Amino acid sequence: MKRIVIPESFIYSLLTGKSNSYDIKRTTSFKVFEEYLIPPRDRPTRGFVDLKPITVVGFMAMGKTVFAAHVTKKVRRKLSRRFGTELFSVMGKSIVDVVEFLKDNKDLYQDKEAMLLFLDDIFYQGLSTEKGKAKNKAEKYYSDIRHQFEKLGFNNGILYIIFAGQRLKLIPPFFRSSPMLIFKPLLTNDKYERQTIIEALQHDDTRLSKTLAELSIAILETAAKIIYTKWDDQIKSITIVKPGWDYPFIYIQDSAPNPKNVFDIVVPFNYSGIYGDENEEEVMRRIDETAKRLLLKLAIKSIAVGMELRDKGIYSLSKKGYEDIIREALKLPFGDKLLSWNLIEESLSEINYERLKQIITHRVGKPIAQLAYIKRTTRTKNKE
């Protein structure tokens, strides 16, 4: 399908509601959220924890935190009006820090029937591949989060969790499959992140669903462009909502509250002490360095594999050959649908062969006459 391009004029028209030349629902109503978040009964408790997750995806400074504050404020008001119930809300950079804080301060929520956590988790912002005590503990909490909070004594009420991340494919699986996915303005320079988002936006296999998914991401991209190039923060109120039971739609926030005035508690980073003496910037820098080390190791291993193939006189591979080497020699697990000839060809096309030839000839000292031949025969159809 040809990529849809949305004009900037359409993005501005969404704010006023004066026109909608594309066939996608636009609303300022909180009704869909209310049906999902606010129980229709007499009391908000049912003798156990009702878990209500929301996942928010978007790049830095695109309004994720303000959106979380917007939802928190709405939920607090509606719970108070319908049940007289007080919402206890907590914001934190790490689930480990939040849980440790709640363990130490049970008196703050002991009698509460509704708790909301906003987790702008530092370990899932961007290219985080670090495996350590902190992340392992975080993953344990996320995999069994409802029971973790029952252990804290919050065992009868509604637990709202708003989880924010910059890249959908790096978000923990539990939140990737959230019944309520929220997308703030973003740019998808990563082709496979873009495809991941499009698939998440699709409701079914119909052409309508695929078109709405493409249209939704095009809206997000144009909105992000306006924010970046025109410095226009009002565009951050535009949100794409994908309920698990329906097609995506455009939601326009009618408020942009200051998060500091909404959340009851903001847990300091490293409250738990699990990150040692590092501050937030140091942890993020270490995550980035770890990711780069892993990528460099992968590149070195890939070069070694290429040299071994050359020594064996192998100058082309089938798709199955790529799969076997990547899985078994490089030890990289991946879904069967992820590796395709398009991905293989795109990867090979990004290699600067002329520069590579110069390096091999003048620096390495072992020119390979087969280089042009390798380039011509990169694709061998898998007949298996």
C-alpha positions in Angstrom: 0.0 0.0 0.0 1.3 3.4 -1.0 2.2 5.6 2.1 -0.4 8.1 3.0 0.7 11.7 3.3 -1.4 14.0 5.5 -1.3 17.8 4.8 -0.6 20.1 7.7 -3.9 21.9 7.2 -5.8 18.7 8.1 -3.9 18.5 11.4 -4.9 22.0 12.3 -8.5 21.3 11.3 -8.6 18.5 13.9 -8.1 21.0 16.7 -11.2 23.0 15.7 -13.3 20.1 14.3 -14.2 22.2 11.3 -13.4 19.6 8.8 -12.5 15.9 8.5 -11.8 15.1 4.9 -10.5 11.6 5.9 -12.9 8.9 7.0 -11.6 8.5 10.6 -13.5 9.3 13.8 -12.6 12.4 15.7 -13.8 13.2 19.2 -13.2 15.2 22.3 -15.4 13.0 24.4 -13.9 10.9 27.2 -16.7 8.3 26.9 -14.6 5.5 25.5 -12.1 5.9 28.3 -14.9 6.2 30.9 -16.5 2.9 29.8 -13.1 1.2 30.1 -11.9 2.9 33.3 -15.0 3.7 35.4 -17.2 0.8 36.7 -20.9 1.1 36.1 -21.9 -0.4 39.4 -22.7 0.9 42.9 -19.2 0.3 44.3 -15.8 0.3 42.6 -14.7 -2.9 44.5 -15.5 -6.5 43.8 -13.3 -8.4 46.3 -10.2 -8.5 44.2 -8.0 -6.2 42.1 -9.5 -4.9 38.8 -6.4 -4.2 36.6 -6.8 -1.4 34.0 -3.7 -0.9 31.9 -3.2 1.9 29.4 -0.1 2.0 27.2 1.2 5.3 25.8 3.7 5.4 22.9 5.5 8.5 21.7 8.8 10.2 21.5 10.2 12.5 24.1 8.3 15.8 24.7 5.3 14.7 22.7 2.8 14.9 25.5 2.9 11.4 27.1 3.2 12.7 30.7 0.6 15.5 30.1 -1.8 12.9 28.6 -1.3 10.7 31.7 -2.1 13.7 33.9 -5.2 14.5 31.8 -6.5 10.9 32.2 -5.7 10.9 35.9 -7.6 14.1 36.5 -10.6 12.9 34.6 -10.7 9.5 36.4 -10.3 11.2 39.8 -13.2 13.5 39.1 -15.5 10.7 37.8 -14.7 8.3 40.6 -15.4 11.0 43.2 -18.7 12.0 41.6 -20.0 8.5 41.0 -18.8 6.7 44.1 -17.3 9.3 46.4 -14.1 7.3 46.0 -10.7 9.0 46.3 -8.1 8.1 43.8 -4.5 7.7 45.0 -2.0 8.5 42.2 1.7 7.9 41.9 4.2 8.8 39.2 7.7 7.2 38.9 10.6 6.4 36.6 10.9 2.8 37.7 8.4 0.1 38.8 11.1 -1.1 41.3 11.3 2.4 42.9 7.5 2.7 43.0 6.9 -0.7 44.6 9.6 -0.1 47.2 8.0 3.3 48.0 4.6 1.8 48.4 6.0 -0.9 50.7 7.4 1.8 52.9 4.2 4.0 52.9 1.2 1.6 53.1 -0.6 4.2 55.3 -1.0 6.4 52.2 -3.3 3.9 50.4 -4.4 1.5 53.0 -8.1 2.5 52.8 -8.1 3.5 49.1 -10.3 1.7 46.6 -8.6 3.1 43.5 -4.9 3.5 42.8 -3.3 4.9 39.6 0.4 4.5 38.7 2.0 6.4 35.9 5.3 4.6 34.9 7.5 6.5 32.5 10.0 3.6 32.9 13.6 4.5 32.3 14.5 0.9 31.2 12.0 1.0 28.3 12.9 4.4 26.8 14.7 3.7 23.5 17.4 1.1 23.0 17.5 -0.5 26.4 18.9 -4.0 26.3 20.6 -4.0 29.7 20.2 -7.1 31.8 20.9 -6.5 35.4 19.4 -6.8 38.9 17.2 -3.8 38.4 15.7 -4.7 35.1 15.3 -8.4 36.0 13.3 -7.3 39.1 11.3 -4.9 37.0 10.4 -7.6 34.5 9.3 -9.9 37.4 7.0 -7.2 38.7 5.5 -6.5 35.2 4.9 -10.2 34.5 2.8 -10.6 37.7 1.8 -7.0 38.6 -1.7 -7.6 39.9 -0.5 -10.1 42.5 2.5 -8.0 43.4 0.1 -5.2 44.5 -2.1 -7.7 46.3 1.0 -8.6 48.4 1.3 -4.9 49.2 -2.1 -5.0 50.8 -4.0 -3.4 47.8 -6.2 -6.4 47.2 -9.7 -5.0 46.7 -10.2 -2.1 44.2 -9.1 -0.7 40.8 -5.5 -0.6 39.9 -4.9 1.8 36.9 -1.5 1.5 35.3 -0.4 4.0 32.6 2.8 2.9 31.0 4.8 5.2 28.7 7.4 4.2 26.2 9.1 5.7 23.2 9.2 2.5 21.0 6.3 0.1 20.9 8.5 -3.0 20.1 10.7 -2.4 23.2 7.7 -2.1 25.6 7.2 -5.2 27.9 4.8 -7.7 26.3 2.1 -7.2 29.0 1.8 -3.5 28.0 2.2 -4.1 24.3 -1.0 -6.1 24.4 -2.8 -3.6 26.6 -6.6 -3.2 25.9 -6.0 0.5 25.4 -3.1 1.6 23.2 -2.4 5.4 23.0 -0.2 6.9 20.3 1.1 10.5 20.6 2.8 12.3 17.7 5.9 10.4 16.5 8.3 9.9 13.6 8.9 6.3 12.5 12.3 6.4 10.8 12.8 2.8 11.8 10.9 0.8 9.1 10.2 -2.1 11.4 9.0 0.0 14.3 6.6 1.6 11.8 5.3 -1.8 10.8 4.9 -2.8 14.4 2.8 0.2 15.1 0.7 -0.3 11.9 0.0 -3.9 12.9 -1.0 -2.8 16.4 -3.4 -0.2 15.0 -5.2 -2.8 12.8 -8.4 -4.1 14.2 -9.0 -6.9 11.6 -7.7 -8.1 8.2 -10.1 -5.9 6.2 -8.9 -3.2 3.8 -10.7 -0.6 5.9 -8.7 -1.6 8.9 -5.4 -1.5 7.1 -6.3 1.9 5.6 -7.2 3.4 9.0 -4.0 2.1 10.5 -1.9 3.7 7.7 -4.0 6.9 8.0 -3.5 7.0 11.8 0.3 6.7 11.6 0.4 9.3 8.9 -1.5 11.7 11.1 1.0 11.1 14.0 3.9 11.7 11.6 2.6 15.0 10.3 1.7 16.1 13.8 5.2 15.4 15.0 6.6 17.3 12.0 4.6 20.4 12.9 5.7 20.2 16.6 9.3 19.9 15.5 9.4 22.5 12.7 6.8 25.0 13.9 7.3 24.6 17.6 3.6 24.4 18.0 2.7 22.6 21.3 -1.0 22.7 20.8 -0.6 19.9 18.3 0.4 17.6 21.2 -3.3 17.4 22.2 -3.8 15.2 19.2 -3.9 11.5 20.1 -4.6 8.3 18.3 -6.5 5.8 20.5 -6.7 2.1 19.6 -9.1 0.2 21.9 -8.6 -3.6 21.7 -12.2 -4.0 20.6 -12.5 -1.4 17.9 -10.9 0.6 15.1 -8.5 3.5 16.0 -9.9 7.0 16.3 -8.6 10.5 16.9 -9.0 11.9 20.4 -8.4 15.6 21.1 -7.5 16.4 24.7 -9.6 19.2 26.2 -7.0 19.9 28.9 -3.3 19.9 29.4 -2.8 19.9 33.2 0.6 20.3 34.9 1.5 16.8 36.1 3.1 18.2 39.2 -0.4 19.5 40.2 -2.1 16.2 39.5 -0.2 13.2 40.9 -0.3 12.8 44.6 3.2 11.3 44.8 6.3 11.6 42.5 8.7 8.9 43.5 12.3 10.0 43.2 14.5 8.0 40.8 16.5 5.3 42.6 14.3 5.5 45.7 14.9 1.8 46.1 18.7 2.1 45.9 18.9 -0.7 43.4 20.8 1.4 40.9 23.7 2.0 43.3 25.0 5.6 43.4 24.1 6.4 39.8 21.7 9.2 39.0 19.1 9.0 36.2 21.5 10.5 33.6 24.2 8.0 34.5 21.9 5.1 34.2 20.6 6.2 30.8 24.2 6.7 29.6 25.1 3.2 30.8 22.1 1.7 29.0 23.2 3.5 25.8 26.8 2.3 26.1 25.5 -1.3 26.8 23.4 -1.2 23.7 26.3 0.1 21.6 28.6 -2.6 22.9 26.1 -5.3 22.0 25.7 -3.9 18.5 29.5 -3.7 18.1 29.8 -7.4 19.3 27.1 -8.4 16.8 29.0 -6.5 13.9 32.3 -8.3 14.9 30.6 -11.7 15.0 28.9 -11.0 11.6 32.3 -10.1 10.0 33.8 -13.3 11.4 30.9 -15.3 10.0 31.4 -13.6 6.6 35.1 -14.5 6.6 34.3 -18.1 7.4 31.8 -18.3 4.6 34.3 -16.8 2.2 37.0 -19.3 3.2 34.5 -22.1 2.4 33.9 -20.7 -1.0 30.3 -19.6 -0.2 29.3 -16.3 -1.8 25.5 -16.3 -1.5 22.9 -17.6 0.9 19.3 -18.7 0.8 16.8 -17.2 3.2 17.0 -20.5 5.2 20.8 -20.0 5.3 20.4 -16.6 6.8 17.9 -17.9 9.3 20.1 -20.7 10.5 23.3 -18.6 10.8 21.5 -15.7 12.6 19.6 -18.1 15.0 22.3 -20.7 15.7 25.7 -19.1 15.0 24.9 -15.5 16.1 22.4 -16.7 18.7 19.8 -14.1 17.8 16.2 -15.2 18.4 13.4 -13.7 16.2 9.9 -14.3 15.0 9.6 -16.2 11.6 7.7 -13.2 10.1 10.4 -10.7 11.0 13.1 -12.0 8.6 12.2 -11.4 5.0 13.9 -10.9 1.7 13.0 -7.2 1.9 14.9 -7.0 5.2 17.9 -8.9 3.8 18.0 -6.7 0.7 17.5 -3.5 2.7 20.4 -4.4 5.0 22.7 -5.3 2.1 21.8 -2.1 0.3 22.9 0.0 3.2 26.5 -1.3 3.0 28.9 1.1 1.2 30.5 -1.5 -1.1 32.8 1.0 -2.8 34.2 2.1 0.6 34.4 -1.5 1.7 36.4 -2.4 -1.3 38.8 0.4 -0.7 39.3 -0.6 2.9 39.9 -4.2 2.0 42.3 -3.3 -0.7 44.3 -0.6 1.0 44.1 -1.3 4.7 43.3 -4.9 5.3 45.8 -6.0 2.6 43.8 -9.0 1.4 41.7 -7.8 -1.6 39.0 -10.2 -2.6 38.3 -10.3 -6.3 34.9 -11.9 -5.6 33.5 -8.7 -4.0 31.6 -7.5 -7.0 30.4 -11.1 -7.5 29.1 -11.3 -4.0 27.2 -8.1 -4.4 25.5 -9.4 -7.6 24.5 -12.7 -6.0 23.2 -11.7 -2.6 19.8 -13.1 -3.3 19.3 -16.8 -3.9 15.7 -18.0 -3.7 15.0 -20.5 -1.0 13.7 -23.6 -2.7 13.3 -25.6 0.5 
